[in-house]
Amino acid sequence: YSVQTGNNVLLYFTVSECALQLRRIGDKWNLQQRILNLISKLFCPGT
């Protein structure tokens, strides 16, 4: 039983760590998109 619990805890940590990494990547991507949008607005005011 303790081994099973240990595996579940390990799995939970792995999944949450993966989710954290994905969120960091998503935030970084989102920031890049915002910067690109800002630059395009500055250089192409017509759009």
Secondary structure, 3 states (H helix, E strand, C coil): CHHHHHHHHHHHHHHHHHHHHHHHHHHHHHHHHHHHHHHHHHHCCCC
